[in-house]
Amino acid sequence: MFNLFGKKTDAPKVTRNTIVGDILDMDKTTAPYFLEIGMHCLGCPASRGETLEQACAVHGVNCDELIAKLNAHMAANA
């Protein structure tokens, strides 16, 4: 990622409290990770407002594993 001055910055970090909609806004290419866990209504206002921890709980997914996947993906694409 680059800031307004064109300097490279660190990739954003996803946590349990990161809102799903914010993750998608940071990097739209993360959508397949959500589809993979059964979260198919990514445009729904309710799903975009959930924390990652809430989404994982609803879909029976290990939150720490998904966080690791998302952070690795974002770091690789920064």
C-alpha positions in Angstrom: 0.0 0.0 0.0 1.1 3.6 -0.6 0.2 6.7 1.3 -0.8 10.1 -0.2 2.9 10.9 -0.8 3.6 7.7 -2.7 5.6 6.1 0.1 5.1 2.4 0.7 3.2 1.6 3.9 2.6 -1.6 5.8 -0.4 -3.7 4.9 -3.4 -3.1 7.1 -3.8 -5.7 9.9 -7.0 -7.6 10.5 -8.1 -8.4 14.1 -11.1 -10.0 15.7 -12.7 -6.6 16.0 -12.2 -5.5 12.4 -15.5 -4.9 10.7 -16.1 -7.2 7.7 -17.1 -4.3 5.5 -13.8 -2.5 6.4 -11.8 -5.5 5.4 -13.6 -5.6 2.0 -13.0 -1.9 1.6 -9.3 -2.2 2.4 -8.9 -5.1 -0.1 -11.8 -6.3 -2.3 -9.8 -9.3 -3.3 -10.4 -10.8 0.2 -14.0 -11.5 -0.8 -13.3 -15.2 -1.7 -12.2 -15.8 1.9 -15.6 -14.8 3.1 -17.4 -16.8 0.4 -15.3 -19.8 1.3 -16.7 -19.8 4.9 -20.3 -19.5 3.6 -20.7 -15.8 4.0 -22.4 -15.2 0.7 -24.3 -12.0 1.4 -21.3 -9.6 1.4 -23.3 -6.7 0.2 -25.9 -7.0 3.0 -25.7 -4.1 5.4 -25.8 -6.5 8.4 -22.9 -8.7 7.2 -20.8 -5.7 6.3 -21.3 -4.3 9.8 -20.3 -7.5 11.7 -16.9 -7.9 13.3 -14.8 -10.7 12.0 -15.2 -12.5 15.3 -19.0 -12.3 15.0 -19.0 -13.5 11.4 -16.7 -16.5 12.3 -19.0 -17.4 15.2 -22.1 -17.4 13.0 -20.4 -19.5 10.4 -18.6 -21.9 12.7 -15.1 -20.8 11.5 -11.9 -20.6 13.5 -11.4 -16.9 13.7 -7.6 -17.0 14.3 -7.1 -19.1 11.2 -9.1 -16.7 9.1 -7.2 -13.7 10.5 -4.0 -15.4 9.6 -5.2 -16.0 6.0 -6.5 -12.5 5.6 -3.3 -10.9 7.0 -1.1 -13.1 4.8 -3.1 -12.2 1.8 -3.0 -8.5 2.5 0.7 -8.5 3.2 1.4 -10.4 -0.1 -0.6 -7.8 -2.0 0.7 -4.7 -0.3 
